[in-house]
Amino acid sequence: MTARGGAGRVRTICRLAAAVLVLGAAGCASVPSGGQVITGKPAERSERVDDPYVRLIPVKPRPEWGPAQIVSGFLAASASFDDNHEVAKMYLSGQSSWNPGLRPSVTVLTSRITAPQVVRSSTAKATVKVVGEELGTITTDGQYTASPKGLEATFQLAKTPQGVWRITGLPGDDKTGLLLSKDDVERALRTVNLFFFAPDRQTLVPNGIFLPVVNRQTLPTQLVQALLDGPTSWLNGAVQTAFPAGTRLRHGVHVEKEVATVDLSKEARAGSVEQMSAQLSWTMRQLSEIKRWRLEIEGEAVTPEGMDAIQPVHAWEANSPDGQVPQGGSHQNAYVVGTSGFLSALQGDRPQTVVTGAAGRLSHPAVAPDYREFAGLSNAAHQVLVAAPLNGAPPLRVLLTAHKGAHFTAPTWSRDGTLWVVESKKDESWLWVRPRGKPPVRAAHWGLGGRDVRAFRIARDGVRAAVIAHIDGRPQVQVGRIAHAPDGSLDVGSFLPVSSELQDAVDLAWRDYNTLAVLGRAKRDSQTLPFLMPISGSAITSLGVGSLGEPRTIAAAPGAPILIGTRSSGKDQVCRQRAPSNSYSPWICPTPAKDPNYPG
């Protein structure tokens, strides 16, 4: 690593005749090129929070530096969090109240930033302008939102009585804001998940944030403190926390021999020990140095019912955002539409018809998580069809019929047996929700009402939804959240882009609580291909090799092979990877069927 520029952009510890400091592990935050960070783990669920953390030493201002060099040095020094921005503050006049702290607001820029230019200058005052491309913003609660656009930032400077230049006015007069390049963010911040409860108070929901890393030793404390602070503005109102208001850490999280101690204030006595433990376990398991932990309130150990005082961080699997994931290599059976047009279950690579006769033919089947009923679409996607039970010959019933010129997305189920489907046409859509045993109703608040929606999938936690919507003339993958109002009405909105790397997205499915499986075309591709898309906004990953014909639908589930419904040489086929555990394994298409889907 080298210094950046004569103005003292940043000097590494190597330049100071010492080794680059690697503090255990703390993963780099990956800034998407146009996405929305909602959760923290990238594809393959690797724990990138445990990547090496490299500490860089900022350079103090030098007396001979002019206005442009002072601004350049300030921008570099503000990327260092381990000194409470002490060096960065040296570039400011004594009257400045700028104090970002450990939860700053950040404007994220590309690496293509012009060198600061002096646009006005006198013997005692100067104006310096920086021009760049903004990727997005990180709010003080750690939420990243894409906002690609041009940026022009203006700094005011003046000479002090000692004759040195100092910054007297920051862009927008922001007292907590930072301007950081994508590279600075990836070095100094980490994406981590905080876990909160869905309205059922049973299922955990990940809330991904960007967290500045001061050093590895303080990261457990920062992580738990962020959890106690509550969800980001994006999920606020859609999730709940077990920690009573006012609960705080009495001391920093102490880790010794892979055992962490979390000591909470007296307010925690009013909370559920079991639910607080579930939130803390799932949040702290991201740190490799913590294998077990104990919970204390006012210095006294508290023990969840049925557990030891020292808990493993990988307990509380019943609260998984993915539900009960099959163990030991087993996974859910997939369902397809067989060559006869009837719903079939995949047994190995062979479709076995499970409903026949009066059930009728359908497309895009969706089986409820409890297998009590199934839904699908008519072949033209103009009707939503439902039937129960999942065997024999139950008659298909028309649940909904689309307006003229409209079509339905493939149905999707939430864990409580609620059926969801979007009716859509050009520049207009409606979300239909059918709780079990009740008639379908339109969602009271639907955030994509002015968009053509091509796909809609509920996450297994029931709080998040992924969509493909036409935005600015092209299909875009977005994720939104589902909030329940006190009167029972639904607010399904706050949709934000996940990634700008894909074009012409066709279909998607939740692979697990952090990753989408998406059919689409990357900017460099001429054909539609399958990708893994972390909803953290990290880089997408292509899957497998080989020809897939014309891919149309995709199915995914935790621990299960990804399946693709394609059409090749005039025939429908379902494809899978020869070795599903290997992302680079070639695709094979042994099943004569279409529209694969996993229950849920």
Secondary structure as UniProt FT lines:
FT   TURN            5..8
FT   STRAND          11..12
FT   HELIX           14..16
FT   HELIX           43..45
FT   HELIX           48..50
FT   STRAND          56..57
FT   TURN            63..64
FT   HELIX           67..77
FT   TURN            78..79
FT   TURN            82..85
FT   HELIX           86..89
FT   TURN            90..91
FT   TURN            94..95
FT   TURN            101..102
FT   STRAND          105..109
FT   STRAND          117..121
FT   STRAND          125..138
FT   TURN            140..141
FT   STRAND          144..159
FT   TURN            161..162
FT   STRAND          165..169
FT   HELIX           171..173
FT   STRAND          177..181
FT   HELIX           182..188
FT   STRAND          189..197
FT   TURN            199..200
FT   STRAND          204..212
FT   HELIX           216..218
FT   HELIX           219..229
FT   TURN            233..235
FT   TURN            237..238
FT   STRAND          239..240
FT   TURN            245..246
FT   STRAND          254..256
FT   TURN            257..258
FT   STRAND          259..264
FT   HELIX           266..270
FT   HELIX           273..284
FT   TURN            285..286
FT   TURN            288..289
FT   STRAND          292..297
FT   TURN            298..299
FT   STRAND          300..302
FT   TURN            305..306
FT   STRAND          310..312
FT   TURN            313..314
FT   HELIX           317..319
FT   TURN            321..322
FT   TURN            328..329
FT   STRAND          335..338
FT   TURN            339..340
FT   STRAND          343..347
FT   TURN            348..349
FT   STRAND          350..353
FT   HELIX           357..359
FT   STRAND          363..367
FT   TURN            369..370
FT   STRAND          374..377
FT   TURN            379..380
FT   STRAND          383..387
FT   STRAND          397..401
FT   TURN            404..405
FT   STRAND          407..408
FT   STRAND          412..413
FT   TURN            415..416
FT   STRAND          419..425
FT   TURN            426..427
FT   STRAND          428..434
FT   TURN            436..437
FT   STRAND          441..442
FT   STRAND          445..446
FT   TURN            447..450
FT   STRAND          453..458
FT   TURN            460..461
FT   STRAND          464..471
FT   TURN            472..473
FT   STRAND          474..484
FT   TURN            486..487
FT   STRAND          490..497
FT   STRAND          502..512
FT   TURN            513..514
FT   STRAND          515..522
FT   TURN            523..524
FT   STRAND          529..534
FT   TURN            535..536
FT   STRAND          541..542
FT   STRAND          550..555
FT   TURN            558..559
FT   STRAND          563..568
FT   TURN            569..570
FT   STRAND          571..577
FT   TURN            580..581
FT   TURN            583..584
FT   STRAND          587..591
FT   STRAND          593..597
//
